[in-house]
Amino acid sequence: MGYQYIADVLTRKLPYLPKNLNNNPKITGSSTFKDRMTAEKVADIVLRDPENIGKIQKWLSDPNSRPTLPLIQR
């Protein structure tokens, strides 16, 4: 599984994101960046990390997974 697959899955989920954020008090954090270029660079690094790819695969395939998935930039 590669970056494009993850991006496609997340894009399909994005239309629901604002509603989920507003309706789910368990979502307790988010990331902020000084500009879009920095945000995109960090997202690219995080989503290409093999360890994070495994975490994302497991999270997406588990219907009982938590509503958030913390990922760490290495």
mmCIF file of the N, C-alpha and C atoms, coordinates in Angstrom:
data_MODEL
# 
_entry.id   MODEL 
# 
loop_
_atom_site.group_PDB 
_atom_site.id 
_atom_site.type_symbol 
_atom_site.label_atom_id 
_atom_site.label_alt_id 
_atom_site.label_comp_id 
_atom_site.label_asym_id 
_atom_site.label_entity_id 
_atom_site.label_seq_id 
_atom_site.pdbx_PDB_ins_code 
_atom_site.Cartn_x 
_atom_site.Cartn_y 
_atom_site.Cartn_z 
_atom_site.occupancy 
_atom_site.B_iso_or_equiv 
_atom_site.pdbx_formal_charge 
_atom_site.auth_seq_id 
_atom_site.auth_comp_id 
_atom_site.auth_asym_id 
_atom_site.auth_atom_id 
_atom_site.pdbx_PDB_model_num 
ATOM 1   N N  . MET A 1 1  ? 0.853   -1.176 0.000  1.00 0.00 ? 1  MET A N  1 
ATOM 2   C CA . MET A 1 1  ? 0.000   0.000  0.000  1.00 0.00 ? 1  MET A CA 1 
ATOM 3   C C  . MET A 1 1  ? 0.891   1.229  0.000  1.00 0.00 ? 1  MET A C  1 
ATOM 4   N N  . GLY A 1 2  ? 0.530   2.190  -0.793 1.00 0.00 ? 2  GLY A N  1 
ATOM 5   C CA . GLY A 1 2  ? 1.361   3.371  -0.882 1.00 0.00 ? 2  GLY A CA 1 
ATOM 6   C C  . GLY A 1 2  ? 0.638   4.629  -0.462 1.00 0.00 ? 2  GLY A C  1 
ATOM 7   N N  . TYR A 1 3  ? 1.363   5.710  -0.606 1.00 0.00 ? 3  TYR A N  1 
ATOM 8   C CA . TYR A 1 3  ? 0.868   7.032  -0.222 1.00 0.00 ? 3  TYR A CA 1 
ATOM 9   C C  . TYR A 1 3  ? -0.435  7.363  -0.933 1.00 0.00 ? 3  TYR A C  1 
ATOM 10  N N  . GLN A 1 4  ? -0.525  7.051  -2.247 1.00 0.00 ? 4  GLN A N  1 
ATOM 11  C CA . GLN A 1 4  ? -1.725  7.417  -3.003 1.00 0.00 ? 4  GLN A CA 1 
ATOM 12  C C  . GLN A 1 4  ? -2.954  6.708  -2.453 1.00 0.00 ? 4  GLN A C  1 
ATOM 13  N N  . TYR A 1 5  ? -2.818  5.452  -2.067 1.00 0.00 ? 5  TYR A N  1 
ATOM 14  C CA . TYR A 1 5  ? -3.950  4.721  -1.490 1.00 0.00 ? 5  TYR A CA 1 
ATOM 15  C C  . TYR A 1 5  ? -4.428  5.397  -0.207 1.00 0.00 ? 5  TYR A C  1 
ATOM 16  N N  . ILE A 1 6  ? -3.490  5.746  0.652  1.00 0.00 ? 6  ILE A N  1 
ATOM 17  C CA . ILE A 1 6  ? -3.851  6.413  1.909  1.00 0.00 ? 6  ILE A CA 1 
ATOM 18  C C  . ILE A 1 6  ? -4.539  7.734  1.610  1.00 0.00 ? 6  ILE A C  1 
ATOM 19  N N  . ALA A 1 7  ? -3.983  8.495  0.675  1.00 0.00 ? 7  ALA A N  1 
ATOM 20  C CA . ALA A 1 7  ? -4.592  9.777  0.312  1.00 0.00 ? 7  ALA A CA 1 
ATOM 21  C C  . ALA A 1 7  ? -6.005  9.575  -0.215 1.00 0.00 ? 7  ALA A C  1 
ATOM 22  N N  . ASP A 1 8  ? -6.219  8.544  -1.040 1.00 0.00 ? 8  ASP A N  1 
ATOM 23  C CA . ASP A 1 8  ? -7.554  8.278  -1.579 1.00 0.00 ? 8  ASP A CA 1 
ATOM 24  C C  . ASP A 1 8  ? -8.540  7.917  -0.472 1.00 0.00 ? 8  ASP A C  1 
ATOM 25  N N  . VAL A 1 9  ? -8.109  7.083  0.473  1.00 0.00 ? 9  VAL A N  1 
ATOM 26  C CA . VAL A 1 9  ? -8.984  6.684  1.584  1.00 0.00 ? 9  VAL A CA 1 
ATOM 27  C C  . VAL A 1 9  ? -9.343  7.903  2.432  1.00 0.00 ? 9  VAL A C  1 
ATOM 28  N N  . LEU A 1 10 ? -8.346  8.709  2.754  1.00 0.00 ? 10 LEU A N  1 
ATOM 29  C CA . LEU A 1 10 ? -8.607  9.890  3.572  1.00 0.00 ? 10 LEU A CA 1 
ATOM 30  C C  . LEU A 1 10 ? -9.505  10.886 2.847  1.00 0.00 ? 10 LEU A C  1 
ATOM 31  N N  . THR A 1 11 ? -9.334  11.023 1.535  1.00 0.00 ? 11 THR A N  1 
ATOM 32  C CA . THR A 1 11 ? -10.179 11.932 0.760  1.00 0.00 ? 11 THR A CA 1 
ATOM 33  C C  . THR A 1 11 ? -11.634 11.483 0.810  1.00 0.00 ? 11 THR A C  1 
ATOM 34  N N  . ARG A 1 12 ? -11.856 10.189 0.753  1.00 0.00 ? 12 ARG A N  1 
ATOM 35  C CA . ARG A 1 12 ? -13.236 9.689  0.842  1.00 0.00 ? 12 ARG A CA 1 
ATOM 36  C C  . ARG A 1 12 ? -13.838 9.970  2.212  1.00 0.00 ? 12 ARG A C  1 
ATOM 37  N N  . LYS A 1 13 ? -13.022 9.993  3.240  1.00 0.00 ? 13 LYS A N  1 
ATOM 38  C CA . LYS A 1 13 ? -13.518 10.226 4.593  1.00 0.00 ? 13 LYS A CA 1 
ATOM 39  C C  . LYS A 1 13 ? -13.667 11.705 4.918  1.00 0.00 ? 13 LYS A C  1 
ATOM 40  N N  . LEU A 1 14 ? -12.982 12.579 4.188  1.00 0.00 ? 14 LEU A N  1 
ATOM 41  C CA . LEU A 1 14 ? -12.972 14.002 4.521  1.00 0.00 ? 14 LEU A CA 1 
ATOM 42  C C  . LEU A 1 14 ? -14.335 14.679 4.512  1.00 0.00 ? 14 LEU A C  1 
ATOM 43  N N  . PRO A 1 15 ? -15.266 14.330 3.602  1.00 0.00 ? 15 PRO A N  1 
ATOM 44  C CA . PRO A 1 15 ? -16.556 15.020 3.656  1.00 0.00 ? 15 PRO A CA 1 
ATOM 45  C C  . PRO A 1 15 ? -17.254 14.863 5.014  1.00 0.00 ? 15 PRO A C  1 
ATOM 46  N N  . TYR A 1 16 ? -16.952 13.813 5.726  1.00 0.00 ? 16 TYR A N  1 
ATOM 47  C CA . TYR A 1 16 ? -17.586 13.561 7.021  1.00 0.00 ? 16 TYR A CA 1 
ATOM 48  C C  . TYR A 1 16 ? -16.813 14.180 8.180  1.00 0.00 ? 16 TYR A C  1 
ATOM 49  N N  . LEU A 1 17 ? -15.598 14.629 7.918  1.00 0.00 ? 17 LEU A N  1 
ATOM 50  C CA . LEU A 1 17 ? -14.728 15.100 8.990  1.00 0.00 ? 17 LEU A CA 1 
ATOM 51  C C  . LEU A 1 17 ? -15.314 16.241 9.808  1.00 0.00 ? 17 LEU A C  1 
ATOM 52  N N  . PRO A 1 18 ? -15.794 17.332 9.206  1.00 0.00 ? 18 PRO A N  1 
ATOM 53  C CA . PRO A 1 18 ? -16.331 18.422 10.042 1.00 0.00 ? 18 PRO A CA 1 
ATOM 54  C C  . PRO A 1 18 ? -17.465 17.964 10.956 1.00 0.00 ? 18 PRO A C  1 
ATOM 55  N N  . LYS A 1 19 ? -18.365 17.135 10.435 1.00 0.00 ? 19 LYS A N  1 
ATOM 56  C CA . LYS A 1 19 ? -19.470 16.632 11.256 1.00 0.00 ? 19 LYS A CA 1 
ATOM 57  C C  . LYS A 1 19 ? -18.929 15.764 12.393 1.00 0.00 ? 19 LYS A C  1 
ATOM 58  N N  . ASN A 1 20 ? -17.974 14.894 12.079 1.00 0.00 ? 20 ASN A N  1 
ATOM 59  C CA . ASN A 1 20 ? -17.397 14.030 13.109 1.00 0.00 ? 20 ASN A CA 1 
ATOM 60  C C  . ASN A 1 20 ? -16.702 14.840 14.195 1.00 0.00 ? 20 ASN A C  1 
ATOM 61  N N  . LEU A 1 21 ? -15.985 15.874 13.796 1.00 0.00 ? 21 LEU A N  1 
ATOM 62  C CA . LEU A 1 21 ? -15.296 16.697 14.781 1.00 0.00 ? 21 LEU A CA 1 
ATOM 63  C C  . LEU A 1 21 ? -16.284 17.400 15.710 1.00 0.00 ? 21 LEU A C  1 
ATOM 64  N N  . ASN A 1 22 ? -17.361 17.894 15.148 1.00 0.00 ? 22 ASN A N  1 
ATOM 65  C CA . ASN A 1 22 ? -18.354 18.597 15.956 1.00 0.00 ? 22 ASN A CA 1 
ATOM 66  C C  . ASN A 1 22 ? -19.156 17.657 16.852 1.00 0.00 ? 22 ASN A C  1 
ATOM 67  N N  . ASN A 1 23 ? -19.373 16.433 16.406 1.00 0.00 ? 23 ASN A N  1 
ATOM 68  C CA . ASN A 1 23 ? -20.232 15.506 17.138 1.00 0.00 ? 23 ASN A CA 1 
ATOM 69  C C  . ASN A 1 23 ? -19.480 14.528 18.029 1.00 0.00 ? 23 ASN A C  1 
ATOM 70  N N  . ASN A 1 24 ? -18.162 14.611 18.058 1.00 0.00 ? 24 ASN A N  1 
ATOM 71  C CA . ASN A 1 24 ? -17.409 13.626 18.822 1.00 0.00 ? 24 ASN A CA 1 
ATOM 72  C C  . ASN A 1 24 ? -16.514 14.294 19.859 1.00 0.00 ? 24 ASN A C  1 
ATOM 73  N N  . PRO A 1 25 ? -16.959 14.307 21.108 1.00 0.00 ? 25 PRO A N  1 
ATOM 74  C CA . PRO A 1 25 ? -16.164 14.943 22.161 1.00 0.00 ? 25 PRO A CA 1 
ATOM 75  C C  . PRO A 1 25 ? -14.872 14.189 22.486 1.00 0.00 ? 25 PRO A C  1 
ATOM 76  N N  . LYS A 1 26 ? -14.714 12.965 21.958 1.00 0.00 ? 26 LYS A N  1 
ATOM 77  C CA . LYS A 1 26 ? -13.499 12.197 22.225 1.00 0.00 ? 26 LYS A CA 1 
ATOM 78  C C  . LYS A 1 26 ? -12.310 12.711 21.416 1.00 0.00 ? 26 LYS A C  1 
ATOM 79  N N  . ILE A 1 27 ? -12.576 13.503 20.388 1.00 0.00 ? 27 ILE A N  1 
ATOM 80  C CA . ILE A 1 27 ? -11.485 14.065 19.603 1.00 0.00 ? 27 ILE A CA 1 
ATOM 81  C C  . ILE A 1 27 ? -10.954 15.256 20.390 1.00 0.00 ? 27 ILE A C  1 
ATOM 82  N N  . THR A 1 28 ? -9.752  15.080 20.899 1.00 0.00 ? 28 THR A N  1 
ATOM 83  C CA . THR A 1 28 ? -9.236  16.069 21.853 1.00 0.00 ? 28 THR A CA 1 
ATOM 84  C C  . THR A 1 28 ? -8.060  16.880 21.338 1.00 0.00 ? 28 THR A C  1 
ATOM 85  N N  . GLY A 1 29 ? -7.597  16.608 20.139 1.00 0.00 ? 29 GLY A N  1 
ATOM 86  C CA . GLY A 1 29 ? -6.433  17.341 19.679 1.00 0.00 ? 29 GLY A CA 1 
ATOM 87  C C  . GLY A 1 29 ? -6.365  17.434 18.180 1.00 0.00 ? 29 GLY A C  1 
ATOM 88  N N  . SER A 1 30 ? -5.522  18.309 17.731 1.00 0.00 ? 30 SER A N  1 
ATOM 89  C CA . SER A 1 30 ? -5.268  18.467 16.308 1.00 0.00 ? 30 SER A CA 1 
ATOM 90  C C  . SER A 1 30 ? -3.896  19.102 16.148 1.00 0.00 ? 30 SER A C  1 
ATOM 91  N N  . SER A 1 31 ? -3.449  19.193 14.921 1.00 0.00 ? 31 SER A N  1 
ATOM 92  C CA . SER A 1 31 ? -2.160  19.823 14.632 1.00 0.00 ? 31 SER A CA 1 
ATOM 93  C C  . SER A 1 31 ? -2.390  21.150 13.939 1.00 0.00 ? 31 SER A C  1 
ATOM 94  N N  . THR A 1 32 ? -1.540  22.105 14.223 1.00 0.00 ? 32 THR A N  1 
ATOM 95  C CA . THR A 1 32 ? -1.592  23.376 13.513 1.00 0.00 ? 32 THR A CA 1 
ATOM 96  C C  . THR A 1 32 ? -0.202  23.675 12.959 1.00 0.00 ? 32 THR A C  1 
ATOM 97  N N  . PHE A 1 33 ? -0.180  24.402 11.863 1.00 0.00 ? 33 PHE A N  1 
ATOM 98  C CA . PHE A 1 33 ? 1.069   24.725 11.187 1.00 0.00 ? 33 PHE A CA 1 
ATOM 99  C C  . PHE A 1 33 ? 1.074   26.185 10.794 1.00 0.00 ? 33 PHE A C  1 
ATOM 100 N N  . LYS A 1 34 ? 2.263   26.736 10.602 1.00 0.00 ? 34 LYS A N  1 
ATOM 101 C CA . LYS A 1 34 ? 2.369   28.155 10.281 1.00 0.00 ? 34 LYS A CA 1 
ATOM 102 C C  . LYS A 1 34 ? 1.876   28.481 8.876  1.00 0.00 ? 34 LYS A C  1 
ATOM 103 N N  . ASP A 1 35 ? 1.936   27.482 7.971  1.00 0.00 ? 35 ASP A N  1 
ATOM 104 C CA . ASP A 1 35 ? 1.444   27.712 6.614  1.00 0.00 ? 35 ASP A CA 1 
ATOM 105 C C  . ASP A 1 35 ? 1.123   26.370 5.957  1.00 0.00 ? 35 ASP A C  1 
ATOM 106 N N  . ARG A 1 36 ? 0.459   26.445 4.818  1.00 0.00 ? 36 ARG A N  1 
ATOM 107 C CA . ARG A 1 36 ? 0.023   25.242 4.132  1.00 0.00 ? 36 ARG A CA 1 
ATOM 108 C C  . ARG A 1 36 ? 1.209   24.396 3.657  1.00 0.00 ? 36 ARG A C  1 
ATOM 109 N N  . MET A 1 37 ? 2.259   25.035 3.165  1.00 0.00 ? 37 MET A N  1 
ATOM 110 C CA . MET A 1 37 ? 3.413   24.298 2.670  1.00 0.00 ? 37 MET A CA 1 
ATOM 111 C C  . MET A 1 37 ? 4.021   23.430 3.781  1.00 0.00 ? 37 MET A C  1 
ATOM 112 N N  . THR A 1 38 ? 4.140   23.982 4.968  1.00 0.00 ? 38 THR A N  1 
ATOM 113 C CA . THR A 1 38 ? 4.672   23.214 6.099  1.00 0.00 ? 38 THR A CA 1 
ATOM 114 C C  . THR A 1 38 ? 3.751   22.059 6.443  1.00 0.00 ? 38 THR A C  1 
ATOM 115 N N  . ALA A 1 39 ? 2.447   22.316 6.469  1.00 0.00 ? 39 ALA A N  1 
ATOM 116 C CA . ALA A 1 39 ? 1.470   21.267 6.777  1.00 0.00 ? 39 ALA A CA 1 
ATOM 117 C C  . ALA A 1 39 ? 1.555   20.137 5.762  1.00 0.00 ? 39 ALA A C  1 
ATOM 118 N N  . GLU A 1 40 ? 1.650   20.479 4.488  1.00 0.00 ? 40 GLU A N  1 
ATOM 119 C CA . GLU A 1 40 ? 1.728   19.455 3.450  1.00 0.00 ? 40 GLU A CA 1 
ATOM 120 C C  . GLU A 1 40 ? 3.034   18.657 3.546  1.00 0.00 ? 40 GLU A C  1 
ATOM 121 N N  . LYS A 1 41 ? 4.121   19.322 3.860  1.00 0.00 ? 41 LYS A N  1 
ATOM 122 C CA . LYS A 1 41 ? 5.406   18.634 3.997  1.00 0.00 ? 41 LYS A CA 1 
ATOM 123 C C  . LYS A 1 41 ? 5.366   17.641 5.158  1.00 0.00 ? 41 LYS A C  1 
ATOM 124 N N  . VAL A 1 42 ? 4.838   18.079 6.300  1.00 0.00 ? 42 VAL A N  1 
ATOM 125 C CA . VAL A 1 42 ? 4.747   17.196 7.466  1.00 0.00 ? 42 VAL A CA 1 
ATOM 126 C C  . VAL A 1 42 ? 3.792   16.038 7.184  1.00 0.00 ? 42 VAL A C  1 
ATOM 127 N N  . ALA A 1 43 ? 2.644   16.326 6.581  1.00 0.00 ? 43 ALA A N  1 
ATOM 128 C CA . ALA A 1 43 ? 1.689   15.264 6.252  1.00 0.00 ? 43 ALA A CA 1 
ATOM 129 C C  . ALA A 1 43 ? 2.330   14.238 5.324  1.00 0.00 ? 43 ALA A C  1 
ATOM 130 N N  . ASP A 1 44 ? 3.081   14.698 4.336  1.00 0.00 ? 44 ASP A N  1 
ATOM 131 C CA . ASP A 1 44 ? 3.746   13.800 3.410  1.00 0.00 ? 44 ASP A CA 1 
ATOM 132 C C  . ASP A 1 44 ? 4.746   12.901 4.142  1.00 0.00 ? 44 ASP A C  1 
ATOM 133 N N  . ILE A 1 45 ? 5.533   13.488 5.016  1.00 0.00 ? 45 ILE A N  1 
ATOM 134 C CA . ILE A 1 45 ? 6.523   12.717 5.786  1.00 0.00 ? 45 ILE A CA 1 
ATOM 135 C C  . ILE A 1 45 ? 5.821   11.669 6.655  1.00 0.00 ? 45 ILE A C  1 
ATOM 136 N N  . VAL A 1 46 ? 4.786   12.094 7.351  1.00 0.00 ? 46 VAL A N  1 
ATOM 137 C CA . VAL A 1 46 ? 4.071   11.194 8.265  1.00 0.00 ? 46 VAL A CA 1 
ATOM 138 C C  . VAL A 1 46 ? 3.384   10.073 7.498  1.00 0.00 ? 46 VAL A C  1 
ATOM 139 N N  . LEU A 1 47 ? 2.742   10.396 6.368  1.00 0.00 ? 47 LEU A N  1 
ATOM 140 C CA . LEU A 1 47 ? 1.990   9.385  5.631  1.00 0.00 ? 47 LEU A CA 1 
ATOM 141 C C  . LEU A 1 47 ? 2.887   8.434  4.840  1.00 0.00 ? 47 LEU A C  1 
ATOM 142 N N  . ARG A 1 48 ? 4.138   8.786  4.609  1.00 0.00 ? 48 ARG A N  1 
ATOM 143 C CA . ARG A 1 48 ? 5.077   7.896  3.904  1.00 0.00 ? 48 ARG A CA 1 
ATOM 144 C C  . ARG A 1 48 ? 5.870   7.004  4.865  1.00 0.00 ? 48 ARG A C  1 
ATOM 145 N N  . ASP A 1 49 ? 5.818   7.281  6.145  1.00 0.00 ? 49 ASP A N  1 
ATOM 146 C CA . ASP A 1 49 ? 6.562   6.498  7.133  1.00 0.00 ? 49 ASP A CA 1 
ATOM 147 C C  . ASP A 1 49 ? 5.988   5.073  7.177  1.00 0.00 ? 49 ASP A C  1 
ATOM 148 N N  . PRO A 1 50 ? 6.807   4.048  6.935  1.00 0.00 ? 50 PRO A N  1 
ATOM 149 C CA . PRO A 1 50 ? 6.314   2.671  6.919  1.00 0.00 ? 50 PRO A CA 1 
ATOM 150 C C  . PRO A 1 50 ? 5.592   2.260  8.207  1.00 0.00 ? 50 PRO A C  1 
ATOM 151 N N  . GLU A 1 51 ? 6.088   2.716  9.336  1.00 0.00 ? 51 GLU A N  1 
ATOM 152 C CA . GLU A 1 51 ? 5.429   2.377  10.602 1.00 0.00 ? 51 GLU A CA 1 
ATOM 153 C C  . GLU A 1 51 ? 4.031   2.985  10.654 1.00 0.00 ? 51 GLU A C  1 
ATOM 154 N N  . ASN A 1 52 ? 3.900   4.227  10.216 1.00 0.00 ? 52 ASN A N  1 
ATOM 155 C CA . ASN A 1 52 ? 2.589   4.871  10.208 1.00 0.00 ? 52 ASN A CA 1 
ATOM 156 C C  . ASN A 1 52 ? 1.652   4.239  9.186  1.00 0.00 ? 52 ASN A C  1 
ATOM 157 N N  . ILE A 1 53 ? 2.192   3.804  8.046  1.00 0.00 ? 53 ILE A N  1 
ATOM 158 C CA . ILE A 1 53 ? 1.361   3.136  7.044  1.00 0.00 ? 53 ILE A CA 1 
ATOM 159 C C  . ILE A 1 53 ? 0.733   1.891  7.655  1.00 0.00 ? 53 ILE A C  1 
ATOM 160 N N  . GLY A 1 54 ? 1.512   1.137  8.413  1.00 0.00 ? 54 GLY A N  1 
ATOM 161 C CA . GLY A 1 54 ? 0.980   -0.048 9.098  1.00 0.00 ? 54 GLY A CA 1 
ATOM 162 C C  . GLY A 1 54 ? -0.094  0.313  10.104 1.00 0.00 ? 54 GLY A C  1 
ATOM 163 N N  . LYS A 1 55 ? 0.137   1.387  10.857 1.00 0.00 ? 55 LYS A N  1 
ATOM 164 C CA . LYS A 1 55 ? -0.867  1.828  11.834 1.00 0.00 ? 55 LYS A CA 1 
ATOM 165 C C  . LYS A 1 55 ? -2.159  2.245  11.138 1.00 0.00 ? 55 LYS A C  1 
ATOM 166 N N  . ILE A 1 56 ? -2.025  2.945  10.019 1.00 0.00 ? 56 ILE A N  1 
ATOM 167 C CA . ILE A 1 56 ? -3.209  3.402  9.279  1.00 0.00 ? 56 ILE A CA 1 
ATOM 168 C C  . ILE A 1 56 ? -3.977  2.218  8.719  1.00 0.00 ? 56 ILE A C  1 
ATOM 169 N N  . GLN A 1 57 ? -3.275  1.238  8.153  1.00 0.00 ? 57 GLN A N  1 
ATOM 170 C CA . GLN A 1 57 ? -3.930  0.034  7.626  1.00 0.00 ? 57 GLN A CA 1 
ATOM 171 C C  . GLN A 1 57 ? -4.735  -0.671 8.714  1.00 0.00 ? 57 GLN A C  1 
ATOM 172 N N  . LYS A 1 58 ? -4.109  -0.854 9.870  1.00 0.00 ? 58 LYS A N  1 
ATOM 173 C CA . LYS A 1 58 ? -4.779  -1.530 10.979 1.00 0.00 ? 58 LYS A CA 1 
ATOM 174 C C  . LYS A 1 58 ? -5.991  -0.728 11.443 1.00 0.00 ? 58 LYS A C  1 
ATOM 175 N N  . TRP A 1 59 ? -5.838  0.596  11.558 1.00 0.00 ? 59 TRP A N  1 
ATOM 176 C CA . TRP A 1 59 ? -6.916  1.475  12.021 1.00 0.00 ? 59 TRP A CA 1 
ATOM 177 C C  . TRP A 1 59 ? -8.099  1.439  11.056 1.00 0.00 ? 59 TRP A C  1 
ATOM 178 N N  . LEU A 1 60 ? -7.812  1.481  9.753  1.00 0.00 ? 60 LEU A N  1 
ATOM 179 C CA . LEU A 1 60 ? -8.884  1.469  8.760  1.00 0.00 ? 60 LEU A CA 1 
ATOM 180 C C  . LEU A 1 60 ? -9.616  0.134  8.709  1.00 0.00 ? 60 LEU A C  1 
ATOM 181 N N  . SER A 1 61 ? -8.908  -0.949 8.963  1.00 0.00 ? 61 SER A N  1 
ATOM 182 C CA . SER A 1 61 ? -9.528  -2.271 8.845  1.00 0.00 ? 61 SER A CA 1 
ATOM 183 C C  . SER A 1 61 ? -10.273 -2.711 10.099 1.00 0.00 ? 61 SER A C  1 
ATOM 184 N N  . ASP A 1 62 ? -10.098 -2.006 11.197 1.00 0.00 ? 62 ASP A N  1 
ATOM 185 C CA . ASP A 1 62 ? -10.743 -2.386 12.462 1.00 0.00 ? 62 ASP A CA 1 
ATOM 186 C C  . ASP A 1 62 ? -11.988 -1.533 12.689 1.00 0.00 ? 62 ASP A C  1 
ATOM 187 N N  . PRO A 1 63 ? -13.178 -2.131 12.571 1.00 0.00 ? 63 PRO A N  1 
ATOM 188 C CA . PRO A 1 63 ? -14.406 -1.349 12.770 1.00 0.00 ? 63 PRO A CA 1 
ATOM 189 C C  . PRO A 1 63 ? -14.556 -0.829 14.205 1.00 0.00 ? 63 PRO A C  1 
ATOM 190 N N  . ASN A 1 64 ? -13.791 -1.380 15.137 1.00 0.00 ? 64 ASN A N  1 
ATOM 191 C CA . ASN A 1 64 ? -13.874 -0.949 16.528 1.00 0.00 ? 64 ASN A CA 1 
ATOM 192 C C  . ASN A 1 64 ? -12.748 0.009  16.921 1.00 0.00 ? 64 ASN A C  1 
ATOM 193 N N  . SER A 1 65 ? -12.008 0.503  15.921 1.00 0.00 ? 65 SER A N  1 
ATOM 194 C CA . SER A 1 65 ? -10.900 1.395  16.245 1.00 0.00 ? 65 SER A CA 1 
ATOM 195 C C  . SER A 1 65 ? -11.419 2.727  16.780 1.00 0.00 ? 65 SER A C  1 
ATOM 196 N N  . ARG A 1 66 ? -10.568 3.393  17.529 1.00 0.00 ? 66 ARG A N  1 
ATOM 197 C CA . ARG A 1 66 ? -10.924 4.691  18.102 1.00 0.00 ? 66 ARG A CA 1 
ATOM 198 C C  . ARG A 1 66 ? -11.172 5.697  16.979 1.00 0.00 ? 66 ARG A C  1 
ATOM 199 N N  . PRO A 1 67 ? -11.861 6.787  17.273 1.00 0.00 ? 67 PRO A N  1 
ATOM 200 C CA . PRO A 1 67 ? -12.148 7.764  16.219 1.00 0.00 ? 67 PRO A CA 1 
ATOM 201 C C  . PRO A 1 67 ? -10.925 8.566  15.769 1.00 0.00 ? 67 PRO A C  1 
ATOM 202 N N  . THR A 1 68 ? -9.871  8.547  16.542 1.00 0.00 ? 68 THR A N  1 
ATOM 203 C CA . THR A 1 68 ? -8.661  9.280  16.158 1.00 0.00 ? 68 THR A CA 1 
ATOM 204 C C  . THR A 1 68 ? -7.482  8.321  16.064 1.00 0.00 ? 68 THR A C  1 
ATOM 205 N N  . LEU A 1 69 ? -6.513  8.704  15.267 1.00 0.00 ? 69 LEU A N  1 
ATOM 206 C CA . LEU A 1 69 ? -5.306  7.910  15.107 1.00 0.00 ? 69 LEU A CA 1 
ATOM 207 C C  . LEU A 1 69 ? -4.113  8.840  15.210 1.00 0.00 ? 69 LEU A C  1 
ATOM 208 N N  . PRO A 1 70 ? -3.484  8.900  16.371 1.00 0.00 ? 70 PRO A N  1 
ATOM 209 C CA . PRO A 1 70 ? -2.304  9.757  16.495 1.00 0.00 ? 70 PRO A CA 1 
ATOM 210 C C  . PRO A 1 70 ? -1.134  9.176  15.699 1.00 0.00 ? 70 PRO A C  1 
ATOM 211 N N  . LEU A 1 71 ? -0.522  10.012 14.882 1.00 0.00 ? 71 LEU A N  1 
ATOM 212 C CA . LEU A 1 71 ? 0.651   9.604  14.119 1.00 0.00 ? 71 LEU A CA 1 
ATOM 213 C C  . LEU A 1 71 ? 1.796   10.542 14.464 1.00 0.00 ? 71 LEU A C  1 
ATOM 214 N N  . ILE A 1 72 ? 2.998   10.001 14.557 1.00 0.00 ? 72 ILE A N  1 
ATOM 215 C CA . ILE A 1 72 ? 4.151   10.759 14.991 1.00 0.00 ? 72 ILE A CA 1 
ATOM 216 C C  . ILE A 1 72 ? 5.096   10.973 13.823 1.00 0.00 ? 72 ILE A C  1 
ATOM 217 N N  . GLN A 1 73 ? 5.601   12.183 13.694 1.00 0.00 ? 73 GLN A N  1 
ATOM 218 C CA . GLN A 1 73 ? 6.600   12.458 12.675 1.00 0.00 ? 73 GLN A CA 1 
ATOM 219 C C  . GLN A 1 73 ? 7.957   12.020 13.207 1.00 0.00 ? 73 GLN A C  1 
ATOM 220 N N  . ARG A 1 74 ? 8.665   11.230 12.446 1.00 0.00 ? 74 ARG A N  1 
ATOM 221 C CA . ARG A 1 74 ? 9.987   10.744 12.845 1.00 0.00 ? 74 ARG A CA 1 
ATOM 222 C C  . ARG A 1 74 ? 11.049  11.418 12.018 1.00 0.00 ? 74 ARG A C  1 
# 
